[in-house]
Amino acid sequence: MIVTALVFSLTGSAAQAENPVQTIGSAAAGQGVTADSPAARWATREGRHIKLITDLPDTDRLDEWVTAFDAAVPQWAEYFGRDLDDFRDWRVSAYVMVNKEAFAAPGYVPPNLPSFRFGYQAGNRIWVMNQPTEEYTRHLLLHEGVHAAGFHLFGGCGPPWFMEGIAEYLSTHAWDAQARPPVRVGIIPTDPLAVAGWGRIELIQAAREQQQVPRIESVMKYSDMAHREVAPYAWSWLAVTLMESYPEYREVLRDAAPRGRDTTPEFNRRIYQSLRAEWPVLVARWSLLVQDIEYGWDAERQRVELPARPLPLRDGPLRLELAVDRGWQAASVGIAAGQRVRVEASGRYVVRQPPAGPDGELPRAWETEADGVTIRYHRGEPLGKLIACLVPLRVDNTKPNLPELQIEVIGAEGELTAATDSWLLFRVNEAADQLFDNRGKLTIRIDSAD
């Protein structure tokens, strides 16, 4: 697994953030280039919104990077709700460097540019260290480009989690040279090789296994110095991904972008106030997103609907018809701390439909009941087996990390006991990107076992 970090120095106050980057480098970039200097032989590419200078070999990948950047700009404009005319005369100078010191002599790296290891943006200039993979270098170019676009449009990009989360979201992309547009931003990668070097999902999964998952409030309180490490980039990206996955959060998130000059607590306070009534559900969805995130995660299939005030499970059994092609689905009841619940499940459903053979015939589908099929396992349990999750109705806000979710393996029947007052959710056990071909019915009967 390759996990790399970006480094972007932030300012510590709204006054400093007014435009902190204008003071970097007073000399004209490139004024030190002479006919016999190495920089005179460096490769240069020019697009509509980017001029790229690099000491890398002159190959087609440079054209791809410029094409990707220009193709991303209209998508950034749409995301921020701005007309493309706002970018008509906008252009960045980008330096992709193998030897950073060599860029100092010709003035491409000003002497007062802060130290960085991976990427940096100042006004309409961006610097990127060449990475072991072309995919990640392209990601860095787009990431720093989003920063430049934010400063261009709004004079700033907000507090650290917002600035880096939005930049990560709008630079995480799929590249296809034959497609139009050839780059799509704001996606959940489906193949780790297509984003080689990015490593955000792997980092989140590792933290989940180690029970080191931060509360979303902790992410939103990241300091200016937090993003000297890679982990805050992953969590900031995930926070934005969560809010982009639900229309009621998405509007609030995007409406915050024009307040980019504000890096004070007021920025977060206004987001919280807009979502105050929904915040407990948002926190629960954050916990479930961390539990499920993997390559190919599908926001539509994984969207979780939770009752804001679940009724207690008291009078008689409750029935739930589970959609086997979706992620977690909540019962209408809440489970009290210490309450014992009995669950029974019935029905047959398909969890895998192998593709047609050369003759066009479809092989036999993998059909199962609630105990799943043992010819394939996911996370240590049979594929398609019924599982339950108890999500706390309240989280201890004094602790920086979330408690581990209570996942219970049910199958055709089982009992569970809530450790704390909780929502009760169910799904079939399968990878997030494999639910698309599921079909059939699963009926769940829920009753108190006390």
C-alpha positions in Angstrom: 0.0 0.0 0.0 1.3 3.4 -0.9 0.2 6.2 1.3 1.6 9.7 0.6 0.9 13.1 2.0 0.3 16.6 0.7 1.5 19.6 2.6 -0.2 22.9 2.3 0.7 25.7 4.8 -2.4 27.4 6.1 -2.8 30.8 7.7 -4.0 31.0 11.3 -6.6 33.8 11.1 -9.1 35.4 8.9 -7.0 38.5 8.6 -4.0 36.6 7.4 -6.2 34.5 5.1 -7.3 37.7 3.2 -4.7 36.7 0.6 -1.6 35.3 2.3 0.0 34.1 -0.9 0.5 37.4 -2.7 3.7 38.0 -0.7 5.4 34.9 -2.0 8.1 35.6 -4.6 8.5 39.2 -5.7 10.7 38.4 -8.7 9.2 37.3 -12.0 9.2 33.6 -12.4 11.7 32.3 -15.0 13.7 35.5 -15.2 16.8 33.5 -14.4 16.5 31.3 -17.5 19.3 31.7 -19.9 20.0 30.0 -23.2 22.6 27.7 -21.7 20.8 26.9 -18.4 19.2 23.5 -17.8 15.8 25.2 -17.4 15.9 26.3 -21.0 15.7 22.6 -22.1 12.8 21.7 -19.7 9.5 20.6 -21.2 6.7 23.0 -21.3 3.0 22.5 -22.1 0.3 25.1 -22.3 -3.4 24.6 -22.0 -6.3 27.0 -21.6 -6.1 27.2 -17.8 -2.6 25.9 -17.1 1.0 26.4 -18.2 3.1 23.4 -17.1 6.9 23.5 -16.7 8.8 20.3 -15.6 12.2 18.8 -15.5 10.6 15.4 -16.3 11.3 13.8 -19.7 9.1 15.2 -22.5 6.5 12.5 -22.9 2.7 12.2 -23.7 1.9 12.1 -20.0 2.5 15.9 -19.8 -0.2 16.4 -22.4 -2.5 14.2 -20.4 -1.9 16.2 -17.3 -2.7 19.5 -19.0 -5.8 18.0 -20.7 -7.0 16.7 -17.3 -6.6 20.1 -15.7 -8.4 21.9 -18.4 -11.2 19.3 -18.4 -11.6 19.6 -14.6 -12.1 23.4 -14.6 -15.7 23.4 -16.0 -16.6 20.8 -13.4 -15.1 22.9 -10.6 -17.1 25.9 -11.9 -20.3 23.8 -11.8 -19.6 22.5 -8.3 -19.1 26.0 -7.0 -22.2 27.3 -8.8 -20.3 29.7 -10.9 -20.4 30.5 -14.6 -17.5 29.3 -16.7 -17.0 33.0 -17.7 -15.5 33.4 -14.2 -12.6 31.3 -15.4 -12.3 32.9 -18.8 -9.0 34.6 -18.1 -7.9 32.3 -15.2 -4.7 30.4 -15.7 -2.2 28.8 -13.3 1.5 28.3 -13.7 2.3 24.7 -12.6 5.8 23.3 -11.8 6.1 19.5 -11.6 9.6 18.9 -10.1 12.0 16.1 -9.8 14.8 18.3 -8.5 13.2 21.2 -6.5 16.5 22.9 -6.0 17.0 23.3 -9.7 13.9 25.4 -9.9 15.2 28.0 -7.6 17.9 29.4 -9.9 15.6 30.4 -12.7 13.1 31.9 -10.1 10.4 29.2 -10.4 10.7 28.5 -6.7 10.9 31.8 -4.8 13.3 31.9 -1.8 10.5 32.7 0.6 8.3 29.8 -0.5 7.6 27.7 2.7 9.0 24.2 2.8 6.8 21.5 1.4 7.2 17.8 0.6 4.5 17.1 -1.9 2.5 20.1 -3.1 1.9 23.8 -2.6 -0.3 26.5 -4.0 0.3 30.3 -3.9 -2.1 32.5 -5.8 -2.1 31.3 -9.4 1.0 29.2 -9.0 1.3 25.6 -7.9 4.3 23.4 -7.2 4.1 19.6 -7.2 6.9 17.1 -6.5 6.9 14.3 -9.0 5.4 11.1 -7.5 6.2 7.4 -8.0 3.0 7.1 -10.0 1.6 9.2 -12.8 -1.9 8.9 -11.3 -0.9 10.5 -8.0 1.1 13.3 -9.6 -2.0 14.1 -11.7 -4.1 14.0 -8.5 -1.7 16.6 -6.9 -2.0 18.9 -9.8 -5.8 18.9 -9.6 -5.7 19.2 -5.8 -3.5 22.3 -5.8 -5.6 23.6 -8.8 -8.7 23.4 -6.6 -7.0 25.6 -4.0 -6.0 28.1 -6.7 -9.6 28.1 -8.0 -11.0 28.7 -4.5 -8.7 31.7 -3.9 -9.6 33.0 -7.4 -13.3 32.8 -6.8 -13.7 33.5 -3.1 -10.4 34.9 -1.8 -9.9 31.8 0.4 -10.9 28.2 0.9 -12.2 28.1 4.5 -10.8 26.3 7.5 -8.4 23.3 7.1 -10.9 20.5 7.0 -13.1 22.3 4.4 -10.2 23.5 2.3 -8.5 20.2 2.1 -11.7 18.1 2.0 -13.1 20.0 -1.0 -9.7 19.9 -2.8 -9.4 16.2 -2.2 -13.0 15.6 -3.3 -12.6 17.7 -6.5 -9.2 16.1 -7.4 -10.1 12.5 -6.8 -10.9 11.5 -10.3 -11.3 8.9 -13.1 -9.1 9.4 -16.2 -10.1 8.0 -19.7 -8.3 9.6 -22.6 -11.0 8.5 -25.0 -14.0 9.8 -23.0 -15.5 13.3 -23.1 -14.7 14.8 -20.8 -11.5 12.7 -20.3 -11.5 13.3 -16.5 -14.4 13.1 -14.0 -13.9 14.6 -10.6 -15.7 14.0 -7.3 -15.9 10.2 -7.7 -15.4 7.3 -5.4 -12.6 5.3 -7.0 -13.5 1.8 -8.1 -10.0 0.4 -8.7 -7.0 1.1 -6.4 -4.7 0.8 -9.4 -6.5 3.7 -11.2 -5.5 6.0 -8.2 -2.2 4.4 -7.4 -0.4 6.3 -4.6 -3.6 7.9 -3.3 -4.2 5.6 -0.4 -7.0 7.4 1.4 -9.4 4.5 1.6 -6.7 2.1 2.9 -5.8 4.6 5.6 -9.4 4.9 6.8 -9.8 1.1 6.8 -6.6 0.7 8.9 -7.9 3.3 11.4 -11.2 1.4 11.6 -9.4 -1.8 12.4 -7.3 -0.1 15.1 -10.5 1.6 16.5 -8.9 5.1 15.9 -11.8 6.7 14.0 -12.2 10.4 14.8 -15.5 12.0 15.4 -16.6 14.2 12.5 -16.5 17.2 14.9 -12.8 16.4 15.6 -12.1 16.5 11.9 -13.9 19.8 11.5 -11.6 21.2 14.3 -8.3 20.4 12.6 -5.7 23.1 13.2 -3.6 24.8 10.5 -0.8 22.3 11.2 -2.9 19.1 11.1 -2.4 18.5 7.4 1.4 18.0 7.7 0.3 14.4 8.1 -1.6 12.3 5.6 -4.4 11.1 7.9 -6.3 14.5 8.0 -6.5 14.5 4.2 -8.3 11.2 4.3 -10.7 12.2 7.0 -11.3 15.6 5.5 -12.1 13.9 2.2 -14.5 11.5 3.9 -16.3 14.3 5.7 -16.9 16.1 2.4 -17.9 12.8 0.8 -20.5 12.2 3.5 -22.0 15.6 3.0 -22.0 15.3 -0.7 -23.9 12.0 -0.5 -27.0 13.5 1.1 -28.9 16.3 -0.6 -29.8 17.9 2.7 -26.1 18.2 3.6 -24.8 19.0 0.1 -26.6 22.3 -0.2 -25.2 23.5 3.2 -21.7 22.4 2.2 -21.6 24.1 -1.1 -23.3 27.3 0.2 -20.3 27.6 2.6 -17.7 27.9 -0.2 -18.2 31.6 -0.8 -17.3 32.2 2.8 -13.8 30.9 2.1 -12.1 34.0 3.6 -13.4 33.0 7.0 -11.1 30.5 8.8 -12.5 31.2 12.3 -14.9 28.9 14.3 -17.7 31.0 12.9 -17.4 29.0 9.6 -18.1 25.7 11.3 -20.7 27.2 13.6 -22.9 28.3 10.6 -22.7 24.8 9.1 -23.6 23.3 12.4 -26.5 25.7 12.9 -27.9 24.8 9.5 -27.8 21.1 10.3 -28.4 21.2 14.0 -31.7 19.3 14.0 -30.1 16.6 11.8 -26.7 16.4 13.5 -27.3 13.2 15.5 -28.3 11.4 12.3 -25.3 12.9 10.5 -23.0 11.5 13.2 -24.6 8.1 12.9 -24.1 8.2 9.1 -20.5 9.2 9.6 -20.0 6.0 11.7 -21.6 3.8 9.0 -19.6 5.4 6.2 -16.4 4.7 8.0 -17.6 1.1 8.6 -18.4 0.5 4.9 -16.1 2.7 2.8 -14.2 0.8 0.2 -13.4 1.0 -3.5 -16.6 1.1 -5.5 -18.7 2.5 -2.6 -21.9 3.7 -4.2 -23.6 6.7 -2.6 -27.1 5.8 -4.0 -27.1 2.2 -2.8 -25.4 3.0 0.5 -27.5 6.0 1.5 -28.9 5.4 5.0 -32.3 6.6 6.1 -32.7 6.9 9.9 -35.7 7.9 12.0 -34.7 11.0 14.0 -36.7 9.7 17.0 -37.0 6.0 16.8 -39.9 4.5 18.7 -39.2 1.9 21.5 -39.6 -1.8 20.7 -42.4 -2.7 23.1 -45.7 -4.1 21.7 -45.4 -7.2 19.6 -43.0 -8.1 16.8 -42.0 -5.7 14.0 -41.5 -6.8 10.4 -39.0 -5.3 8.0 -38.7 -6.0 4.3 -35.0 -5.7 3.5 -33.8 -4.6 0.0 -30.9 -7.0 -0.6 -29.3 -4.7 -3.2 -28.8 -1.8 -0.8 -26.6 -1.1 2.2 -27.7 -0.5 5.8 -31.5 -0.2 6.3 -33.0 0.9 9.6 -35.9 -0.5 11.6 -38.4 2.1 12.8 -37.6 1.3 16.4 -34.7 2.1 18.7 -33.2 -0.5 21.1 -32.7 0.6 24.7 -29.4 -0.1 26.5 -29.4 -3.7 27.8 -32.5 -4.7 25.9 -32.4 -8.2 24.3 -33.8 -8.5 20.8 -34.6 -11.7 18.9 -34.3 -11.6 15.1 -35.7 -14.1 12.6 -35.2 -13.9 8.8 -36.9 -15.7 5.9 -36.7 -15.5 2.1 -34.5 -16.4 -0.8 -32.4 -14.0 -2.9 -29.6 -13.8 -5.4 -26.2 -12.4 -4.3 -24.2 -13.0 -7.5 -25.1 -13.4 -11.1 -22.1 -14.6 -13.1 -21.8 -13.0 -16.5 -22.9 -14.7 -19.7 -20.6 -17.1 -21.4 -19.5 -17.1 -25.0 -22.8 -18.7 -26.0 -24.7 -15.9 -24.4 -26.2 -18.1 -21.7 -26.2 -16.9 -18.1 -24.7 -19.3 -15.6 -26.7 -20.3 -12.6 -27.1 -17.4 -10.1 -25.8 -17.7 -6.6 -29.1 -18.0 -4.6 -29.1 -18.1 -0.8 -31.2 -17.6 2.3 -30.3 -15.5 5.4 -27.3 -17.8 6.4 -25.4 -16.9 3.2 -23.3 -18.9 0.8 -20.1 -20.5 2.0 -18.4 -20.6 -1.4 -17.4 -17.0 -0.9 -16.7 -14.9 2.2 -16.7 -11.2 2.9 -15.1 -9.8 6.1 -14.9 -13.3 7.6 -18.6 -14.2 7.1 -20.5 -16.1 4.3 -21.5 -13.9 1.4 -25.1 -12.7 1.7 -25.5 -13.6 5.4 -27.8 -11.3 7.3 -25.9 -8.9 9.7 -27.1 -6.3 12.1 -25.6 -3.1 13.4 -26.4 -1.1 16.5 -25.5 2.6 16.1 -25.5 4.7 19.3 -28.2 7.4 19.5 -25.8 9.6 21.4 -22.0 9.8 21.2 -19.7 11.1 24.0 -18.6 14.4 22.7 -15.7 14.6 25.2 -13.8 11.9 23.4 -11.9 12.6 20.1 -12.6 9.1 18.7 -15.8 7.2 18.0 -16.7 4.0 19.8 -16.5 0.8 17.7 -19.9 0.0 16.1 -21.7 -3.0 17.5 -21.9 -5.4 14.5 -23.9 -8.6 15.1 -23.9 -11.7 12.8 -27.5 -12.9 12.6 -28.2 -15.3 9.7 -31.6 -17.0 9.8 -32.1 -16.3 13.5 -30.2 -14.8 16.4 -30.3 -12.6 19.4 -28.5 -9.3 20.2 -28.3 -7.0 23.2 -27.7 -3.3 22.9 -24.7 -1.9 24.7 -26.3 1.5 24.6 -29.5 3.2 23.3 -29.2 2.5 19.6 -30.7 2.5 16.1 -31.0 -1.0 14.7 -30.0 -1.6 11.1 -29.6 -4.6 8.8 -28.0 -5.5 5.5 -26.7 -8.6 3.7 -23.0 -9.2 4.0 -21.4 -8.2 0.7 -18.8 -5.7 -0.6 -20.2 -2.2 -1.4 -19.5 -2.6 -5.2 -21.1 -6.0 -5.5 -24.7 -5.2 -4.5 -25.8 -4.2 -8.0 -26.8 -7.7 -9.2 -28.6 -8.8 -6.1 -32.4 -9.5 -6.3 -35.0 -11.2 -4.2 -36.7 -10.8 -0.9 -35.7 -11.0 2.8 -38.3 -10.6 5.5 -37.0 -9.8 9.0 -39.0 -10.3 12.2 -37.9 -8.3 15.2 -39.2 -8.9 18.7 -38.1 -8.2 22.3 -36.5 -11.2 23.9 -36.9 -9.9 27.5 
